[in-house]
Amino acid sequence: MAIDDDVIRAYEEEFGPEPTPRSNRGFWIVAGTLLVSGVFIIVEIFANRPLANSIGHAQDSLRRAEAAAETVYEDSGSFQNADAEALREDVTGLSFRSGDESSAGLDDVSVSASDTAWAAAVQVRPGACFYIRLGTGADPRYGAGTECTGDVALLAHDPRW
């Protein structure tokens, strides 16, 4: 009988014990990380949506003021007549201030006008403004900064926002 026990023992040694099943812990770590990252990105998108809307609104206000200033320039040959007073009458839905006064919001435009240059500034939020500048024979120039006056907008020099 010893031989039968030796055969069984040899058989068991040959195949060894059953391997332990592999853990799928790594899969769950990666899946959990991707899920948390996805939720974070979605929250950030929705949290910053109002800012994107404000930026678009400010740029639209500046483009409307720019169109009115270009019309005045085409009619008179000078930007001098595209000041806050004149634009107030031409553009509905926007309020205009002189170049030394700060813009107070998205529909409030600070305008600086001279014979050869016109500039405007709109406040997107406190401490953040967009600028546009027109000059005779030059492409429009854009800018952004913290001061929201038409006089500061005269320094805009970028080809786009």
LOMARLUM-509654 format. One record per residue (C-alpha): residue number from 1; x, y, z. Coordinates in steps of 0.25 Angstrom, whole numbers, always signed. Layout:
<pts>
PT   i    c1    c2    c3
PT NUM     X     Y     Z
...
</pts>
This chain:
<pts>
PT   i    c1    c2    c3
PT   1    +0    +0    +0
PT   2   +12    +9    +2
PT   3   +13   +10   -13
PT   4    -1   +15   -15
PT   5    +1   +26    -5
PT   6   +14   +30   -12
PT   7    +7   +30   -25
PT   8    -4   +39   -19
PT   9    +6   +48   -12
PT  10   +15   +49   -25
PT  11    +2   +53   -33
PT  12    -2   +64   -23
PT  13   +12   +69   -24
PT  14   +12   +69   -39
PT  15    +0   +78   -40
PT  16    +2   +86   -27
PT  17    -8   +93   -19
PT  18   -19  +101   -26
PT  19   -14  +115   -30
PT  20   -21  +126   -23
PT  21   -30  +134   -32
PT  22   -25  +148   -37
PT  23   -30  +160   -31
PT  24   -37  +170   -39
PT  25   -34  +182   -30
PT  26   -25  +189   -40
PT  27   -37  +190   -50
PT  28   -46  +196   -39
PT  29   -35  +206   -36
PT  30   -34  +210   -50
PT  31   -49  +210   -52
PT  32   -52  +218   -40
PT  33   -41  +229   -43
PT  34   -47  +230   -57
PT  35   -61  +232   -51
PT  36   -57  +242   -41
PT  37   -49  +250   -52
PT  38   -61  +250   -61
PT  39   -70  +255   -50
PT  40   -60  +266   -47
PT  41   -59  +271   -61
PT  42   -74  +271   -63
PT  43   -75  +280   -50
PT  44   -64  +289   -55
PT  45   -71  +291   -68
PT  46   -84  +295   -62
PT  47   -78  +303   -51
PT  48   -71  +312   -62
PT  49   -82  +313   -71
PT  50   -87  +326   -66
PT  51   -73  +332   -68
PT  52   -73  +328   -83
PT  53   -87  +334   -84
PT  54   -82  +347   -78
PT  55   -70  +348   -87
PT  56   -78  +345  -100
PT  57   -88  +356   -95
PT  58   -77  +366   -93
PT  59   -71  +363  -107
PT  60   -84  +365  -113
PT  61   -86  +378  -106
PT  62   -73  +383  -111
PT  63   -76  +378  -126
PT  64   -89  +386  -126
PT  65   -82  +398  -121
PT  66   -71  +396  -131
PT  67   -81  +395  -143
PT  68   -88  +408  -138
PT  69   -74  +415  -138
PT  70   -70  +410  -152
PT  71   -83  +415  -157
PT  72   -81  +429  -151
PT  73   -67  +429  -157
PT  74   -72  +425  -171
PT  75   -82  +436  -170
PT  76   -73  +447  -165
PT  77   -58  +443  -167
PT  78   -55  +444  -153
PT  79   -57  +436  -140
PT  80   -58  +449  -132
PT  81   -73  +448  -134
PT  82   -74  +434  -129
PT  83   -74  +438  -114
PT  84   -82  +433  -103
PT  85   -93  +444  -106
PT  86   -95  +440  -121
PT  87   -94  +425  -118
PT  88  -105  +426  -108
PT  89  -115  +431  -118
PT  90  -110  +421  -129
PT  91  -109  +408  -121
PT  92  -121  +403  -113
PT  93  -119  +393  -101
PT  94  -106  +399   -97
PT  95  -102  +410   -88
PT  96   -89  +418   -91
PT  97   -80  +426   -83
PT  98   -68  +436   -86
PT  99   -54  +430   -87
PT 100   -50  +434   -73
PT 101   -61  +427   -66
PT 102   -61  +412   -63
PT 103   -71  +402   -69
PT 104   -80  +397   -59
PT 105   -85  +384   -66
PT 106   -88  +376   -78
PT 107   -97  +386   -85
PT 108   -89  +398   -80
PT 109   -78  +403   -90
PT 110   -67  +413   -87
PT 111   -63  +420  -100
PT 112   -52  +429  -104
PT 113   -52  +436  -117
PT 114   -43  +445  -125
PT 115   -41  +449  -140
PT 116   -32  +436  -143
PT 117   -35  +426  -132
PT 118   -47  +420  -125
PT 119   -47  +411  -113
PT 120   -57  +404  -104
PT 121   -56  +396   -91
PT 122   -67  +387   -84
PT 123   -66  +381   -71
PT 124   -68  +365   -71
PT 125   -67  +364   -56
PT 126   -61  +373   -45
PT 127   -46  +374   -49
PT 128   -47  +368   -63
PT 129   -50  +376   -75
PT 130   -49  +375   -90
PT 131   -45  +385  -100
PT 132   -46  +389  -114
PT 133   -38  +400  -122
PT 134   -41  +405  -136
PT 135   -31  +414  -143
PT 136   -32  +420  -157
PT 137   -26  +410  -167
PT 138   -23  +400  -157
PT 139   -29  +386  -153
PT 140   -37  +386  -140
PT 141   -28  +383  -128
PT 142   -33  +376  -115
PT 143   -29  +374  -101
PT 144   -32  +371   -87
PT 145   -29  +377   -74
PT 146   -33  +381   -60
PT 147   -37  +396   -63
PT 148   -50  +398   -70
PT 149   -48  +411   -77
PT 150   -49  +415   -91
PT 151   -36  +423   -89
PT 152   -28  +410   -85
PT 153   -35  +403   -96
PT 154   -27  +412  -106
PT 155   -15  +403  -102
PT 156   -21  +391  -107
PT 157   -11  +384  -117
PT 158   -14  +369  -119
PT 159   -20  +364  -132
PT 160   -31  +356  -125
PT 161   -37  +354  -111
</pts>
